[in-house]
Amino acid sequence: MKNWIPNIITLLNLLCGCIAAIYAFNDQLVLAGVFVAAGIFFDFFDGLAARFLHVSSELGTQLDSLADMVTSGLVPGIVMYQLLSDAIGFNLIDQEQSFTSGSQDYWISHPYLPILGFLITLGSCYRLAKFNIDNRQTDSFIGVPTPANAILIISLGLIAQDTDLSWLYYGLTNPYILIAITLFSVYILNAELPLFALKFKSFGWKGNEMRWVFIAICIALMITLQIYAVPCIIIIYILMSVVNNLRAERNSV
């Protein structure tokens, strides 16, 4: 029975991703975010449970990537699709506005434009497949992991819905900026940038210093900035990884 415990946790991640996708397609980003967060919670503990129970397997590895493809790959793509749809005023299903080929902004107002949001899904799929065959990523990541990217994209959707800052609202409802964010997301997912892994093999301080410091920063920012903290946390995660890489290179010299 214990062999199935990590796989059941992984499947709960997948179930949360399926529910999140339904909410995201209905533009209910708060509930979508809740279920993505729940899925990532399960994703965090399935590997830990497998190591604790000494039941790690190739099946579990494949299940983990397939579940992540939905929760952290498909759902953020849907969220960006919705953001782009809201930015131009219509989408493939509900075309509320008309457009003409003579318009200067014809291409940016095209009903197929929101599909570009699914570049995030494609980039996530490529990143997960590469992760499975890259033996360099056993104890760390190369490129931003899909759960972190999913949290980033969903947080931007929530901020766009609730912010009172006019400049921030404009930025997150501007199709040009949203496309730039989409392309940046695809890039950081697959960039040759070593990042420290957030999964714990043990909960002790030794060997986990970077992780515990990062978690403390995350908690402090979430308390003070709430949802606005999420993009800051992703940036800090990348910067801390760069500093960690530079320190490791200096120590190896």
N, C-alpha and C positions, 0 to 999 in steps of 0.2 A: 504493500500500500504506500510505503514511504517513497517509492520510486515515482509515484504519480503526483505527489504533493507539489513539487516545483512546476510541473506541467499544468496542473490545475490553476496555480497562481498565474502562469503565463496566459492561459485561456481566459482568465478573468480580465487581464489586460486587453485582450482582443475584444471581449464582450463590451468593455467600457468604450473602446474605440468605435465599435459599431453604433452604440447609443449616441456617442458624441457626434458621429457623422450625421445622424438623423437630425439632431438639434442644429448642427452647423448649416445643413441644407435649408433649414427653416429660419435661418438668421437669428437663432437664439444662442448667441455666443457665450453668454454667462454659463448656461447649462452645459454647452459643449465644452467649455473650459473646465468645468467641475469634473466631467467624466474623463477628459484627457488627463487631468491631474490624478484622478483615481487610477487610471491605466498606468501612468508613469510610476505611481506608488507600487503597484503590483510588479511592474517591470524591474523596479529597484530590488525587490525582495525575492524574485524567483531564483536568480542566480545565487543569492546569499543562502537561500534555503537548500539549493542543490549542493552547495559546498558544505554546508553544515551537516546535511544528511549523508554526504558522500555518495550522491547519486547523479553526478553530472553525466550528461550523455549528448551524443550528436543530435538526437531527436529534440532534446530540449533547446539546443543551440538554434536549430532551424525553426522551431516553434516561436522562439523569442523574436527572431527577425521578422517572421510573418506577422506576428501580433503588432510589432512596432511599425510595420508598413502601414497598417490601418490607423492605429492610434496616433503615431507621430509622423506619418507620411501623408496619408489621404486627408485626414482632418485639417491640418494646417493649409493644405492646398484648397480645400473647400472654403476655409475662412478667407483666404486671399481672393478667391473667386467672388465671394460675397462682398468684400471690401471694394473690389474693382467694379462690381455690378452697381453698388450703391454710389460709387464715385461718378459713373457715367449715366446713371438713372435708369438702366434697364439691363436685362440679361437675355440669355437664349430662350427662356421660357416665357418671361413676361416683358415684352418689348414695349415699354411705355412711351418711348420717344421715337421720332423718325429722324433720319439723317439723309444727307444728300452728298453725292460724290464730289460736288463742287465746294463743299465746306473745307475751310483751311484745316480744321481739326477732324476731318473725316475718319482717319485711321484710329484716333484716340477715342472716338465715340462709336466705334463699330460694335455691334452686339456680340461678336465673337471675341472681343478683347478680354473679357474676364477669364477666358480659358487659359490665358497666360499664367494665372494664379496656380494652375496645376503643374507648372514647371517646378514648383517646390516639391510636389509629389514625385515627379520624375527624378529630381535630384536626390530626394530621400531614398528612393528605390535603389539608385546607383550606389549611394553611400552605404546602404545596408548590405548590398551584394558584395561590395568591395571589402567591407569589414569582415565578412565571413571567410574570405580567402587570404586576408592580409595578416600574416603571423607577426607583424610589427605591433599590432594593436591588442595584444593579450593583456597588458597591464596599463595601457594608456590609450588615448584616442589620437587619431590623425584626422583633423577636421572636426567641426562641431558635431557632437552626437545628435541624432534625430530628436530625442526627447527635449533637449535644450532648445533646438530650433523650433520645435512645435510650440513650446511655452512662449518663446519670443513672438512668433506670429500671432498666436491667439491673444497674447497680452496687448499687442498693437490694435487688434480688433476691439477689445474691451475698452481700451483707452479712447479710441475713435468714437465709440458710442457714448462715453460718459464724461469726457474732458470738458472743462470750462475754459481752457486756454485756447484762444482763437487761433494762434499760430500753429499749435499742435494739431488742432482739429483740421485746419487747412492742409497741413502736411499729410495727414492720414486719410484725407478724402481727395487728394490730388492724384489722378491716375498716373502721371509721370513719376511721382515720388513712389507710389505703390509698385510700379514696374521696377524701379531701381531697387527697392527693398526686396522684391522677388528675386532679382538677379543676384543681389548680394547674399541672400539666403542660400541660393544654389551654390554660390562660390564657397562660402564658409563651410558648407556641409562637406565639400570634397577637396578643400584646399590641403596642401601638404604642410599642415600646421600641427605639430604635436601638442596635444592638450592632456592634462592630467585626468585620469578616470575618477568618476565620482562614486563608483561602487566599492564598498568596503569589503576586504577579506577578513578583517578583524576590527574591533572597535577601540583598540588601544591607540594611544597618542603616537607612539613610535611608528614611523612609516606612513602615518596618516596626517602629519602636521598640516600639509597644504589643504587637505580636505576639511579638517576641523576649522581652520581659520576661515576658509571660504564659506562654510556653513554659518559660522558666527556672523560674518559680514552679511550674508543673505538674510538672516533673521533680523539684524539691526535695520537693514534697508527696508524690509517688508513691513516692519513696525512703523517706521517713519514715513515711508513714501507709498506704501501699499502697492497697488497695481502698477504705479509708475516706476516701482523699483525693478520690475522684471527686465526691461531692456538694459538697465544699468548693471544688473547682475550678470547678464550674458557678456557684456563688454568687459566687466571685471574678470570674469572667468577666462576670457581670451587673454587679457593683459597679464593675469597671474600666471597663466601657462607660458607666455612668452618670457616672463621674468624667470620662471622655473627652468626653462630651457637654457637661457643664457647662463644661469648659475651652474647648471649641470655641465655645460660646455667649458666654463671657466675652471671647474673642479677637475675636469678630465685632462686639462692641459698640464 
